[in-house]
Amino acid sequence: MRPAWSPRIRSALTRRAWTWSWWLSLLLHTCVVSAFVAYWLYEIKPAKLVMSEPLEIDGGFRQRTEDSAEASMDPLRIEPMSERFDRSKILKDIQERTEQAQERGDQENFSQLNQLSADLRRNSTPKTVDEMSEFFGGIFGKRAKEPDPTGASGPFDVSTAQMHDITKQTDEQNNVRYVIVMIDAQGLTQTIDIDAENGERLYKTMKLIKSNPLLERVYRNIIMGILDQVLKDQAEPPSSL
């Protein structure tokens, strides 16, 4: 863990944690992950198969077709799949789903997250999630998903801080304290307290995420990258909320 921060830095990290917690709750409760699974299954993967599978023609024409194709093929750059999909379009879709989620209550949103977890178990495998992570990492960028195992020191980047974990602590007087372990893009960590209302929601959300290894992979490999992009453009949540 990092040493104690100055009041100014800790205040900035607290604001970051609050803003981040608001956006995380919305992203996880807007069926964004379901949309990614749909993108992958119905748009991206079929396109990959079309590009990678050879054309087969029965009989003696097959070899000549392959030979002639190789002879006439220009050494053109093959465009990576991640570059064929517009990041701004996907982010716009996320924004629309986020606006829909704002109209629902916490209980309904949490029920949808439970349904999403069940859908992932039913329709995905670790290999599928890893392929999705690699693809969307090419769109939204990659960052540290776990604390740096070397225990490296350095300045903690508040601007890229996101939640790695959250703990719930109860003292002898039954006072509850929620503590978030924040992680920056380089894998450095810092703890910060968060208010009870946001803390309880995030604690329940992270507990559900960690109960499903596939959902946890999606969160750490995809959602965290999206949050980096969202928080670049939206420093504060809407003032009305």
C-alpha positions as CSV (number, residue, x, y, z in Angstrom):
1,M,0.0,0.0,0.0
2,R,1.0,3.6,-0.5
3,P,2.0,5.9,2.3
4,A,-0.4,8.5,3.7
5,W,-1.4,11.2,1.3
6,S,-1.7,14.9,1.8
7,P,-5.2,16.2,2.5
8,R,-5.3,17.7,-1.1
9,I,-4.3,14.4,-2.8
10,R,-6.7,12.4,-0.6
11,S,-9.5,14.8,-1.4
12,A,-8.8,14.3,-5.1
13,L,-8.7,10.5,-4.7
14,T,-12.0,10.6,-2.7
15,R,-13.7,12.6,-5.5
16,R,-12.3,10.1,-8.0
17,A,-13.6,7.2,-6.1
18,W,-17.0,8.7,-5.8
19,T,-17.2,9.6,-9.5
20,W,-15.9,6.2,-10.5
21,S,-18.3,4.3,-8.2
22,W,-21.2,6.1,-9.8
23,W,-20.1,5.2,-13.4
24,L,-19.2,1.7,-12.4
25,S,-22.6,1.1,-11.0
26,L,-24.3,2.3,-14.1
27,L,-22.0,0.4,-16.5
28,L,-22.5,-2.9,-14.7
29,H,-26.3,-2.3,-14.5
30,T,-26.9,-1.3,-18.1
31,C,-26.5,-4.7,-19.8
32,V,-23.3,-3.3,-21.4
33,V,-21.6,-6.7,-20.9
34,S,-24.6,-8.4,-22.6
35,A,-24.1,-6.0,-25.5
36,F,-20.5,-7.0,-25.7
37,V,-21.4,-10.6,-25.9
38,A,-23.8,-9.9,-28.6
39,Y,-21.2,-7.8,-30.5
40,W,-18.8,-10.7,-30.2
41,L,-21.1,-13.5,-31.1
42,Y,-23.1,-11.9,-33.9
43,E,-20.8,-9.3,-35.5
44,I,-17.2,-9.8,-34.7
45,K,-16.7,-13.5,-34.6
46,P,-18.6,-14.1,-37.9
47,A,-16.4,-11.5,-39.5
48,K,-13.3,-13.2,-38.2
49,L,-14.4,-16.5,-39.6
50,V,-15.1,-15.0,-43.0
51,M,-11.6,-13.5,-43.1
52,S,-9.8,-16.6,-41.8
53,E,-11.5,-19.6,-43.4
54,P,-10.3,-20.6,-46.9
55,L,-12.7,-21.0,-49.8
56,E,-13.2,-24.7,-50.5
57,I,-14.2,-25.9,-54.0
58,D,-14.7,-29.6,-54.5
59,G,-12.6,-31.5,-57.1
60,G,-9.5,-30.4,-59.0
61,F,-10.4,-26.8,-59.0
62,R,-9.6,-26.3,-55.3
63,Q,-5.8,-26.4,-55.5
64,R,-5.7,-24.2,-58.6
65,T,-8.0,-21.7,-56.9
66,E,-5.8,-21.5,-53.8
67,D,-2.6,-21.2,-56.0
68,S,-4.1,-18.5,-58.2
69,A,-5.3,-16.6,-55.1
70,E,-1.8,-16.7,-53.6
71,A,-0.2,-15.6,-56.8
72,S,-2.5,-12.6,-57.3
73,M,-2.7,-11.5,-53.7
74,D,-1.2,-8.1,-53.1
75,P,0.8,-7.7,-49.9
76,L,-1.8,-5.4,-48.4
77,R,-2.0,-4.8,-44.7
78,I,-4.7,-6.8,-43.0
79,E,-6.7,-4.4,-40.9
80,P,-7.0,-5.7,-37.2
81,M,-10.5,-6.6,-36.3
82,S,-10.5,-4.0,-33.5
83,E,-9.9,-1.2,-36.0
84,R,-13.0,-2.2,-38.0
85,F,-15.3,-1.2,-35.1
86,D,-15.8,2.4,-34.2
87,R,-15.0,3.1,-30.5
88,S,-17.2,6.2,-30.5
89,K,-20.2,4.2,-31.8
90,I,-19.8,1.6,-29.0
91,L,-19.4,4.4,-26.4
92,K,-22.5,6.1,-27.7
93,D,-24.4,2.8,-27.3
94,I,-23.1,2.6,-23.7
95,Q,-24.3,6.2,-23.0
96,E,-27.8,5.3,-24.3
97,R,-28.0,2.3,-22.1
98,T,-26.7,4.3,-19.1
99,E,-29.5,6.8,-19.6
100,Q,-32.0,3.9,-19.5
101,A,-30.5,2.6,-16.3
102,Q,-30.9,6.0,-14.6
103,E,-34.6,5.5,-14.9
104,R,-34.6,2.2,-13.0
105,G,-34.2,1.7,-9.2
106,D,-31.2,0.0,-7.6
107,Q,-33.1,-3.2,-6.9
108,E,-34.2,-3.6,-10.6
109,N,-30.6,-2.8,-11.7
110,F,-29.1,-5.3,-9.3
111,S,-31.6,-7.9,-10.6
112,Q,-30.5,-7.3,-14.1
113,L,-26.9,-7.7,-13.0
114,N,-27.8,-11.1,-11.5
115,Q,-29.4,-12.1,-14.8
116,L,-26.3,-10.9,-16.7
117,S,-24.1,-13.1,-14.5
118,A,-26.4,-16.1,-15.3
119,D,-26.3,-15.3,-19.0
120,L,-22.5,-15.3,-19.0
121,R,-22.4,-18.7,-17.3
122,R,-24.8,-20.1,-19.9
123,N,-23.4,-18.5,-23.1
124,S,-19.7,-18.0,-22.5
125,T,-16.5,-19.8,-21.7
126,P,-13.1,-18.7,-20.3
127,K,-11.8,-18.8,-23.9
128,T,-14.7,-16.7,-25.2
129,V,-14.1,-14.1,-22.5
130,D,-10.4,-14.0,-23.2
131,E,-11.0,-13.5,-26.9
132,M,-13.5,-10.7,-26.1
133,S,-10.9,-9.2,-23.7
134,E,-8.2,-9.2,-26.4
135,F,-10.5,-7.6,-28.9
136,F,-12.0,-4.9,-26.8
137,G,-8.6,-4.2,-25.3
138,G,-7.6,-3.2,-28.8
139,I,-10.4,-0.7,-28.8
140,F,-10.4,0.8,-25.3
141,G,-6.8,0.2,-24.3
142,K,-5.2,-2.0,-21.7
143,R,-4.2,-1.3,-18.2
144,A,-3.1,-3.1,-15.0
145,K,-5.8,-5.4,-13.8
146,E,-4.0,-6.6,-10.6
147,P,-1.6,-4.9,-8.2
148,D,2.1,-4.9,-9.3
149,P,3.5,-8.2,-7.9
150,T,7.0,-6.6,-7.6
151,G,5.7,-4.0,-5.1
152,A,7.1,-1.2,-7.2
153,S,7.1,2.3,-5.8
154,G,6.3,5.5,-7.5
155,P,3.7,8.3,-7.7
156,F,0.1,7.0,-7.6
157,D,-1.9,8.2,-10.7
158,V,-5.2,9.4,-9.3
159,S,-6.5,10.1,-12.8
160,T,-6.4,6.4,-13.7
161,A,-7.5,5.1,-10.3
162,Q,-10.2,2.4,-10.3
163,M,-11.5,-0.2,-7.8
164,H,-9.6,-3.4,-7.3
165,D,-11.5,-4.6,-4.3
166,I,-13.7,-3.4,-1.4
167,T,-13.9,-4.5,2.2
168,K,-16.7,-4.1,4.8
169,Q,-15.5,-3.6,8.4
170,T,-17.8,-3.5,11.5
171,D,-16.5,-2.4,14.9
172,E,-17.7,-3.3,18.4
173,Q,-20.3,-0.6,18.3
174,N,-21.6,-2.0,15.0
175,N,-20.4,1.0,13.0
176,V,-19.8,0.0,9.4
177,R,-16.8,1.2,7.4
178,Y,-16.3,0.6,3.7
179,V,-12.7,0.7,2.3
180,I,-11.9,0.6,-1.4
181,V,-8.6,-0.6,-2.7
182,M,-7.9,1.6,-5.7
183,I,-5.5,0.6,-8.4
184,D,-3.9,2.9,-11.1
185,A,-3.0,2.0,-14.7
186,Q,0.5,0.9,-13.6
187,G,-0.7,-1.4,-10.9
188,L,0.0,0.8,-7.9
189,T,-2.6,0.7,-5.1
190,Q,-4.0,3.0,-2.4
191,T,-6.9,2.6,0.0
192,I,-9.7,5.1,0.5
193,D,-12.9,5.2,2.6
194,I,-16.2,5.6,0.9
195,D,-19.6,6.6,2.2
196,A,-22.0,3.9,3.4
197,E,-24.6,4.3,0.7
198,N,-22.1,3.9,-2.2
199,G,-20.1,1.5,-0.2
200,E,-22.9,-1.0,0.4
201,R,-23.9,-0.9,-3.3
202,L,-20.3,-1.4,-4.5
203,Y,-19.8,-4.1,-1.9
204,K,-22.8,-6.1,-3.1
205,T,-21.8,-5.5,-6.7
206,M,-18.2,-6.7,-6.2
207,K,-19.4,-9.7,-4.2
208,L,-21.6,-10.7,-7.1
209,I,-18.7,-10.1,-9.6
210,K,-16.3,-12.2,-7.7
211,S,-18.8,-15.1,-7.4
212,N,-18.7,-15.6,-11.1
213,P,-15.1,-15.9,-12.5
214,L,-16.3,-15.1,-16.0
215,L,-18.0,-11.9,-14.9
216,E,-14.9,-11.0,-12.9
217,R,-12.7,-11.4,-16.0
218,V,-15.1,-9.2,-18.0
219,Y,-14.9,-6.5,-15.3
220,R,-11.1,-6.5,-15.0
221,N,-10.3,-7.0,-18.7
222,I,-13.0,-5.0,-20.4
223,I,-15.1,-2.8,-18.1
224,M,-12.0,-1.2,-16.5
225,G,-10.8,-0.2,-19.9
226,I,-14.2,1.4,-20.7
227,L,-14.2,3.3,-17.5
228,D,-10.8,4.8,-18.4
229,Q,-12.4,6.2,-21.6
230,V,-15.7,7.3,-19.9
231,L,-13.9,9.1,-17.1
232,K,-11.6,11.0,-19.5
233,D,-14.7,12.6,-21.0
234,Q,-16.9,12.8,-17.9
235,A,-14.9,14.1,-14.9
236,E,-18.0,14.3,-12.7
237,P,-21.4,12.5,-12.8
238,P,-24.4,14.6,-13.7
239,S,-25.1,17.2,-11.1
240,S,-28.8,16.1,-10.8
241,L,-27.8,12.8,-9.3
